[in-house]
Amino acid sequence: MSATTIDSSSVKTAKKPHKDSTTQKYLPFSEIRGNCMIMKDGSSRMVLKVQALNFNLKSEEEQDSIIYGYQRFLNSLRFPVQIIVRSLKVDIEGYLLKLKNLAIKQQNPLLQEQTYRYVDFLTNLIDMAQIMKKEFYIIVPFDEVNEESVRTTGIVGMFQSFWSAITSEETLLSVRAKRRNAEFLRKGNSERVSTIKGSLEQIGLKSEELDKDGLVRLLYDYYNPRVNGEQKIREKIENMGME
């Protein structure tokens, strides 16, 4: 039987999946520049993490002052904001792993046993009581149009989306326009964030602006809550050399 040769040019190669087929096309944001999220609709978002305040420990006069101050804060806003309250299960895996490491190094057998019992007690307490913690965020938007960017590129909104869809290469002009527009959005957003931070401080609420790492962590936890928890546990186990 004679061997047959196959022309490689006649074999069809499998098509690579298009990058738009991923779940990223369903996300509302396109990129993160510093502490600013650039949205696909041309607007931007910045996030403030607000520290919790133990309202019940305040006196009646202090409670009334906080309520009236918060009312004034809401009435003073000249732009929309989004307030997010996240309820999260308390994560003490790092603390438990630290205790286990201390127990392993403990020379006294009695103290070692007591440490392991304390670890078991905390684990059962968290599982049975379902202890939760709350995190508070304020999403600050900025969606005003950068007139300079519009004049430079000559395209905006649906026309910009149409142009980017029919061309695969960005011109130097469009890249510069995007940078200017991102800086315009960041500056406008920062002014609004500063206004909100000052208003919150007047009623005794401290807030912190999330940087790039904080935004990435928040978005990852939000879209991958179960995967994130499993990954944390797996990484800590590997660091202990238990696998």
C-alpha positions as CSV (number, residue, x, y, z in Angstrom):
1,M,0.0,0.0,0.0
2,S,1.5,3.3,-1.0
3,A,1.7,6.1,1.5
4,T,-0.5,9.1,0.7
5,T,0.7,12.6,1.4
6,I,-1.6,15.3,2.7
7,D,-1.2,18.9,1.6
8,S,-1.1,21.0,4.7
9,S,-2.6,23.9,2.7
10,S,-5.7,22.0,2.1
11,V,-6.3,21.3,5.8
12,K,-8.5,23.9,7.4
13,T,-7.2,25.1,10.8
14,A,-9.6,25.7,13.6
15,K,-10.7,29.3,14.0
16,K,-9.5,31.0,17.1
17,P,-12.3,32.3,19.3
18,H,-12.9,36.0,18.8
19,K,-11.9,38.1,21.8
20,D,-15.5,39.5,22.0
21,S,-16.9,36.1,22.7
22,T,-15.6,36.2,26.3
23,T,-17.7,37.5,29.2
24,Q,-15.7,40.8,29.2
25,K,-18.0,42.2,26.5
26,Y,-20.9,42.0,29.0
27,L,-19.1,44.1,31.7
28,P,-20.1,47.7,31.8
29,F,-16.5,49.1,32.2
30,S,-13.7,48.9,29.7
31,E,-10.6,49.8,31.7
32,I,-9.2,51.1,35.0
33,R,-6.8,54.0,34.9
34,G,-5.4,54.7,38.3
35,N,-8.3,55.1,40.7
36,C,-10.8,55.7,37.9
37,M,-13.0,53.2,36.1
38,I,-13.7,54.1,32.5
39,M,-17.1,52.9,31.4
40,K,-18.0,51.7,27.9
41,D,-20.6,54.5,27.5
42,G,-17.8,57.1,27.9
43,S,-18.4,58.0,31.5
44,S,-16.3,57.2,34.6
45,R,-16.7,56.0,38.1
46,M,-14.8,56.4,41.4
47,V,-15.5,54.4,44.5
48,L,-15.3,55.6,48.1
49,K,-15.2,53.0,50.9
50,V,-16.9,54.5,54.0
51,Q,-16.0,53.3,57.5
52,A,-18.8,52.0,59.6
53,L,-20.1,54.0,62.5
54,N,-21.5,52.4,65.7
55,F,-24.8,54.3,65.8
56,N,-26.2,52.5,68.8
57,L,-23.4,53.6,71.1
58,K,-24.1,57.2,70.5
59,S,-26.2,59.3,72.8
60,E,-29.6,60.5,71.6
61,E,-28.3,64.0,70.8
62,E,-25.4,62.5,68.8
63,Q,-27.8,60.3,66.9
64,D,-30.0,63.2,66.0
65,S,-27.0,65.2,64.9
66,I,-25.8,62.3,62.6
67,I,-29.3,61.9,61.1
68,Y,-29.7,65.6,60.3
69,G,-26.2,65.8,59.0
70,Y,-26.8,62.8,56.7
71,Q,-30.0,64.4,55.5
72,R,-28.1,67.7,54.7
73,F,-25.5,65.6,52.9
74,L,-28.1,64.0,50.6
75,N,-29.9,67.3,50.0
76,S,-26.6,69.0,49.0
77,L,-25.8,66.5,46.2
78,R,-26.1,67.9,42.7
79,F,-25.3,64.7,41.0
80,P,-26.5,61.1,41.4
81,V,-24.6,58.6,43.5
82,Q,-25.0,54.9,44.2
83,I,-24.7,53.5,47.8
84,I,-23.7,49.9,48.1
85,V,-23.9,47.8,51.3
86,R,-22.2,44.5,51.1
87,S,-22.8,41.7,53.7
88,L,-19.8,39.4,53.8
89,K,-19.1,36.4,55.9
90,V,-16.2,37.1,58.3
91,D,-13.0,35.6,56.9
92,I,-10.6,34.6,59.6
93,E,-8.7,32.0,57.6
94,G,-5.5,33.9,57.9
95,Y,-5.9,34.2,61.7
96,L,-6.6,30.5,62.1
97,L,-3.6,29.5,60.0
98,K,-1.5,31.7,62.2
99,L,-2.8,30.0,65.3
100,K,-2.1,26.6,63.7
101,N,1.5,27.6,62.9
102,L,1.9,28.7,66.5
103,A,0.5,25.4,67.8
104,I,2.9,23.4,65.6
105,K,5.9,25.3,67.1
106,Q,4.6,25.1,70.7
107,Q,6.8,23.0,72.9
108,N,4.4,22.7,75.8
109,P,1.9,19.8,75.0
110,L,-0.8,21.3,77.1
111,L,-0.6,24.8,75.5
112,Q,-0.5,23.1,72.1
113,E,-3.7,21.2,72.8
114,Q,-5.4,24.4,74.1
115,T,-4.5,26.2,70.9
116,Y,-6.0,23.5,68.7
117,R,-9.1,23.6,70.8
118,Y,-9.3,27.4,70.4
119,V,-9.0,27.0,66.7
120,D,-11.8,24.4,66.6
121,F,-14.0,26.7,68.8
122,L,-13.5,29.7,66.4
123,T,-14.2,27.5,63.4
124,N,-17.5,26.2,64.8
125,L,-18.5,29.6,66.0
126,I,-18.1,31.1,62.6
127,D,-20.0,28.2,60.9
128,M,-22.9,28.1,63.4
129,A,-23.4,31.8,64.1
130,Q,-22.9,32.9,60.5
131,I,-21.1,36.1,61.7
132,M,-21.3,38.7,59.0
133,K,-19.6,42.0,58.4
134,K,-20.9,44.9,56.3
135,E,-18.9,47.1,53.9
136,F,-20.2,50.5,52.7
137,Y,-19.3,52.0,49.3
138,I,-20.4,55.2,47.5
139,I,-20.1,55.0,43.7
140,V,-19.4,58.5,42.3
141,P,-20.1,58.9,38.6
142,F,-19.0,61.5,36.1
143,D,-20.5,61.6,32.6
144,E,-20.0,65.1,31.3
145,V,-18.8,65.3,27.7
146,N,-15.2,66.4,27.0
147,E,-15.8,69.0,24.4
148,E,-12.1,69.2,23.5
149,S,-11.9,65.5,22.8
150,V,-15.1,65.7,20.6
151,R,-13.5,68.6,18.6
152,T,-10.3,66.7,18.2
153,T,-11.7,63.3,17.1
154,G,-14.9,64.6,15.5
155,I,-16.7,61.5,16.7
156,V,-18.7,60.7,19.8
157,G,-21.2,58.2,21.2
158,M,-22.6,55.8,18.6
159,F,-20.3,57.2,15.9
160,Q,-17.3,56.4,17.9
161,S,-18.5,52.8,18.5
162,F,-19.2,52.4,14.8
163,W,-15.8,53.7,13.8
164,S,-14.0,51.4,16.3
165,A,-16.0,48.5,14.9
166,I,-14.9,48.9,11.3
167,T,-11.2,49.6,12.0
168,S,-8.8,47.3,13.8
169,E,-6.1,49.9,14.3
170,E,-6.1,53.0,16.4
171,T,-4.7,56.2,15.0
172,L,-2.3,58.3,17.0
173,L,-5.0,61.0,17.1
174,S,-7.5,58.7,18.7
175,V,-5.0,57.4,21.3
176,R,-4.2,61.0,22.3
177,A,-7.8,61.9,22.4
178,K,-8.6,58.9,24.7
179,R,-5.8,59.9,27.1
180,R,-7.1,63.5,27.2
181,N,-10.6,62.2,27.8
182,A,-9.5,59.9,30.5
183,E,-7.7,62.7,32.3
184,F,-10.8,64.9,31.9
185,L,-13.0,62.3,33.4
186,R,-10.5,61.6,36.3
187,K,-10.3,65.3,37.1
188,G,-14.1,65.8,37.1
189,N,-14.6,62.7,39.2
190,S,-11.9,63.7,41.7
191,E,-13.7,67.0,42.4
192,R,-16.9,65.2,43.1
193,V,-15.2,62.7,45.4
194,S,-13.5,65.5,47.3
195,T,-16.9,67.1,47.8
196,I,-18.4,63.9,49.2
197,K,-15.5,63.2,51.4
198,G,-15.7,66.6,53.0
199,S,-19.5,66.3,53.5
200,L,-19.1,62.9,55.2
201,E,-16.3,64.1,57.5
202,Q,-18.7,66.8,58.8
203,I,-21.0,64.1,60.2
204,G,-18.1,61.9,61.5
205,L,-17.9,59.4,58.7
206,K,-14.4,58.7,57.4
207,S,-14.0,57.5,53.8
208,E,-11.2,56.2,51.7
209,E,-10.9,56.4,47.9
210,L,-10.1,53.0,46.4
211,D,-7.0,52.9,44.3
212,K,-6.4,50.6,41.3
213,D,-5.7,47.5,43.4
214,G,-8.7,48.2,45.6
215,L,-11.0,48.6,42.5
216,V,-9.7,45.3,41.0
217,R,-10.2,43.5,44.3
218,L,-13.7,44.8,44.7
219,L,-14.7,43.9,41.2
220,Y,-13.1,40.5,41.3
221,D,-14.8,39.7,44.6
222,Y,-18.2,41.0,43.3
223,Y,-18.1,38.9,40.1
224,N,-16.4,35.9,41.6
225,P,-17.4,35.5,45.2
226,R,-17.1,31.7,45.4
227,V,-14.0,31.4,43.3
228,N,-12.3,34.1,45.3
229,G,-12.9,32.4,48.6
230,E,-11.7,29.0,47.4
231,Q,-8.6,30.6,45.9
232,K,-7.7,32.3,49.1
233,I,-8.0,29.1,51.0
234,R,-6.0,27.2,48.4
235,E,-3.2,29.8,48.3
236,K,-2.8,29.8,52.1
237,I,-2.7,26.0,52.3
238,E,0.0,26.0,49.6
239,N,2.0,28.7,51.5
240,M,1.9,26.4,54.6
241,G,3.3,23.5,52.6
242,M,0.3,21.3,53.3
243,E,0.1,20.0,49.8
